[in-house]
């Protein structure tokens, strides 16, 4: 069995991927990299190899990736500042003889896409392709979890969902469906030199999602359209920083407004209006819907997100 190294293994995506691989009997094949090994003490008991590694300390990565055959490179959290971090991980993997790297990219990295997340992902993909390793790009759409589980409690409490998307559509995807797709790439053959666009099953706009929330939860969210300046004003008033800050969360939102405002512009201009069957092609089942995510988390949402 090939050894798989997972970066950011203590984050949400990394924990879920590890859970699934452990459940497949692959614990002894896993090398888990984290800035905080104490957070993964339980993984050692499961049989995983937990190692310290920090994107911001390139020297730490050489030992952290040693012995791995494949890498799941989970993108960092500092939108607009990740290329240097990713470059260090890619260089360490190539130097250690890692043969295949799978990267959690973004659904549309076209150079004309105004979302600032595209810059990091586009440059990281170029570095990976130039590394000499085999590669697979997992181009994930907007996480439904972010809008439904993180943001929606605020919409429910205030009764207002402010947006600048102007009725444009996207196919939001469950984070778990993205993880299942990554696990399939890591554990089955034939994914080299391929880029998958990992989306949900339906193209929907925020008005339709707000209507689902109202219908399922019995709440009264009003969708209000604004422009980029209006979005910045809202985030500024909430105390959300314009640029990213590590491990900072405001009102349950671990984001920054430069990211979110440019992201909404990308939706508005049609750059995220993409819907594929790649989840089904990789996992053998259809991706789950936004409606199902609301239904399965209805009690939590009615309770204000607790």
Order of alpha helices (4+ residues) and beta strands (2+ residues): beta-alpha-beta-alpha-beta-alpha-beta-alpha-beta-alpha-beta-alpha-beta-alpha-beta-alpha-beta-alpha-alpha-alpha-alpha-alpha
